[in-house]
C-alpha cells in the first residue's frame, strides 16, 4: 500500500523525480506471508524473489528506478527484538550473501536500482556483506535500517555503531521506530488507551514497548521533556537525530498534526543539560524493553501514576527485588525428586 500511495502522490506532484529519494524493501525469510509472492510459499532473498519484488514495486510506484532497495530482514536466522541467539535455529539453506549481492548487481546493471541496504541486521551480517562485495567486486551495502530510540539503543551503540562507522564499513543507520511505536509520545502513559492509536488498534503489536520497565522509562523521559519546555515527541526525535551513529530517522504519523510536530522536532538542538538528563535516565533504564520483570506488576500490567519528581527504583534496589522474586519463585516450585 505504501508503494501505491507514494506512486499516486508522484503522479499528482510537481516535484521532479530526480529530487526525490525513493526507498523500498524486499522481504526476508518468512513462512507467514505467502500472499507476497505470485507463487506463494515462503518468502526468501533469492535472485528470483528479489527481481519479482523490484518489478512489482516499480509498477506500484510508477517510476523506472528505485534509489535504495533494502532487505527487510535477513534470509538467515537472526535473533530479533531482544531475543537471545539460538544456534539450533540456524538454517542450512540460508541464501549466501554473495548470491544476494549478485542479484543486486544485476539490478544495478539494468538501471533499476541504484543503491542497496539491509534492515534488522547484525554486525555479522553487515561485515559478511561487506566482505563479499570487496572480495567479488559486487555492490556494497550503504544503509542499515534498525530499530533505535531512547528505549532501544544498546544493541546498536555497543556493537553496530563501530562496524557502521564512516571509518570502518561506512554504512548509514536509518533509525526506525524512534518513537517506539508511538510509546515515547507519552500517549499511553498512566493507563491511557487512545482508540485511534496503532497499539490499541492492533492488540499485542509491539507489546515489548508496553512492559512495565519501558513504561517507567517513558514516564521519566516525558517528565524530562516537560521540565525543559519540550514535548515527549520532540525530545525523542531530536535526541535520535543528534546521535552521531544516525544518518537519518524514519517517522510515521497517523495525522497531519502529528506529522508537523515530528518535522518540527528535527529543527531542535537539545542542550547539554537535556542530554545529561537523558544519560541519567538511560543509566537506570538500559533497553527496558528487554527487562520487563524488574518492576513490580499490577494486575492490569500498568505503572502507578508518578509525578515529575518521582524517581524509579535505583539499580541496587531493583537488583535486590529481582533476587527476592527469584527466591520466591523457587519456593513455589515443586521438588522434582
N, C-alpha and C positions, 0 to 999 in steps of 0.2 A: 504494500500500500504506500509506503514512503516513497518508493521509486515513482509510483504513479502520481502522487501528489506533487512531487518536485517536477516531474515531467509536465504536468498541467500548468504549473507556475512558469516553467521555462517558456512554454508556448505563448503565454499571455504577458510575459515580462519583456521589457525593452532592454534588459541587461545583456550585453554581448556575452556569448558563451565563453570566450577566452578570458573574461574577467572573473569567472567562477571556478571553484574547485569542487568537483563532484566526486564523492567517495561512496562506495558501496561494498558489500561483503559477499563471500561465498561460505556456505555452511560447512562446519567441520563434521566430525563423525557423530551421527545420531540415529537412533532406531525409531524415534517417535515422530519423525517429520516426513513420512512417505509422500505426502502431497506436494512437497517442494520440487521433486524431480518428475519428469514425464514418465519414467519407467517405474516410479515408486521405489519402495525399498529403503535401504539405509543410505543416508547422505554421507558422502566421503569427499576428500580433497584429491580426487583423481583428475587426470587430464580431461577426461570426458565430462565430468561434472563441473569442473571449473569453466570449461568452454561453454557448456549449456547455461550455467549461471550468468556469465557475462553477456551472452547473446540475449537472454531474457531481460536482463537489467537495461541493456542498451535500448531495447524495444520499449520498455516501460518508461524510461527516461526521455525517449525521443531525441537522443543525441548519438553521435557517431564515435564518441570515445569517452572513457572513464579516466579521471585523473588519478584516483587512488583505489585500488582493489585490495581488500584485506580478508584474511582468513578469519572468520568469526570466532572460531575456537579450533584447537588443533585436531588433526585426524587421529593422532595417537592419544592414548590415555594420559590425562593430566589431572592433578588434584586441584579443584577449584573452590573458591569462596571459603577459604579457611580449613578445608579438609586436609588430612594428613595423607602423604603419598603412600599408596598401597601397591607394592611391586607385583602382587598377584593379579592385579587388574591390567597389567601390560598386555597389549595385543601384538601377536607376531606378524599380523598382516598390515600394520600401520604403513601408510604411503610414505616412502622415503622423501626426505627433504629435497633432494635433487630432482626428483620426479615432479614435485610441486613447482619448483623453480623453472623447470623446463617448460611447463605449461605457461608460466608467466612470460618466459622468453618468447614463446610462440605468439602470445597476445601482443607483446610489445612490437614484434616484427610486423605484425599486421596493423599496427597503429590503433588497436582497440583499447589498450590500457597503457598508461604512461608510467605509473609507479605502483609499488606493491608493499603490503604491510601485513602485520599479524594482530591478533587480539586474544585476550585471555591466555597469554603466552608466558612461558617461564624463561629463566636465564639459559637453561639447557637448550630450549627451542630456539631462542634468538641466536645464540652462538653457533648452533648447528646450521641454521640458515645462512649465517654469515660465512662460515667455513665452506659450505657447499658452493656458495656464489663465488668465493675467492678461488677455490681450487678448480672450478669447472667453468669459470667465466660466465656465470649466469646472473640474472638480475639480482640486485641487492635489496633487501627489505629496508624501507625508510621510516616505518612507523610501527608503533605498538599501542593498541587501544586496550588498556587495562583499567579496572576499577581503581579509583583513587579519590580519597576525600579525607575530611577530618576524622572519619570513623574507620577508614581503611587506608592505611599508609605504610605500615611497617614492611610488608612483603616487597613493596617496590623500593622503598628508601634504603633498606638494608642489603639489597641484592641487585635488582634490576637497574637501579639508578647508576650503579657503577658500570654495568655492562653497556647500557644505552648511552652513556656519556659521550659528548662530541669527541672526546679524546680517545674513546675506545670504538665501540661499534657504531656510534653516531646514529642511533635510532630514536626518533622523536616520540615522546609519550603523549598520546591523545587521551587525556583523562576522562573516563566516563563515570557516570553516577557521582558527580562532585557534590550533589545534594543528597546522596544516599537514598535514592528513590523518593525524594521529597521529604524525608525524615528530618534533615538538617534545616528545613524551613521552620521547624518548630510546630507545624500544624497538627502533629499527632500527640503532642505533649499533654500530660495530665488527663489521659483517657479520651481526648478529643478524637472523634471519628467522622471527619468530613465525608459526606456521602459521595461527593464528586471526585475525591482523591483516588489515585491509582491503587494504593494498597488496600483501600476499602472496596473498590470495585472488583479486585482480584484477590480474594482472601488466600492467605498463605504465601503470596508472592513477596519475595524479598523479606521473608519473616526474620531473617538474621538482623535486620536493622531495627527490629522492634523487641529485641531481647532486653532484659532489664538493664544490663550494663550499657548497651547502646542508647537506651532512653535516658539513663542517668548522665552519660557523657553529653548527649544532645542538650539536655537541660542546662548543663554547665556552659556549653558553647553559646547557647541562646542568651543566657544571663550576661556573659561576657560581651556579646554584641550590643545588648541594650545599654550596658554601662558606658559604652563608647559611642552611643548615638547611631548604631548600625542596626539593620535588620539581621536576623539569623542567616537569611539568604545571602545578603551582601558579605557577611563575614566568611561564609563557607566558600563562595565563588571567588572572592578577592584573594583569599588565602591560597586557594588552589592555583589561581593564575599567576601568583607571585613566586611559586616554587620553581627553583632552578631546573628541576627534573621534568617540568611540564612544558610541552611545546604549544599545546592548545587544549582547550577544555570543551567538552561536549555537554550541552544542556538540552533539556526537554521541558516544555511547558504546556499546560492544558488551557491557557488563556493568554490573550494578548497582553493583559495587565501584568501577569507573572513574567511573560517574556521580556517586557520592558524593564522590570526590576532586575532580571538576570543580566540584561545588557548593561544596565547602569552599574552593576556590581563590578564589571571589568574595568570601569573607569577609575576605580578607587585604588589608593595606595595605602595599605594598612601601616599604622605606626609601629615603632619598635615596642611600645607598651602593649599594644594589642597582640603582636606576635609573641611576646613573652608570656602573655596570658594564655595563648593557645598552647605554648610549650608546657606550661604548668599543668593544664588540664590533660594534655597528652601523656605527661609523666604518670598520671594517675589512672588514665584510661587508654592503654595501648591496644589499639584494634579491638574495641569492646565487642564487636560482632562475633568474635571467636571465643569469648569468655562470658557466656550468658549466665553462668551459675554463681558468680561471685557476689551478687547482691541477693538479699532475701527476696523471695517472691510472694506476691499476694495471689489470692485465688484467681483474680482477673488478669494476672500477668502484667500489671501496670505499676508505675512508680508513684509512691506517695508524693503529693504536691510539695515542691520546695520553693522557697523564695530566693531572691538573688543572693542572699547572704548564706544560703545553705551550703554545706560542704560535704561532699561524698566521703564515705569511709576512707581513711588513709590506707596506704598499701599494707602496713603491718597489721592493721585491724582486719582488712579483707583476708589476708593470709591466715590469720588466726581463725576467722569464721569458716573459711574453706576447710581448714584442718578439723575443726569441730564437726562440721557437717559430714566429713568423711568418716569420722569415728561413729557418728550416729547411724550412717548407712551400714557400716559394718555390723553394728549391734543388731540391726534388723534382719541381716542375712542369716539364713538357717545354716547350721553346721553341716557340711556335706558328708561328714563321716558318721 
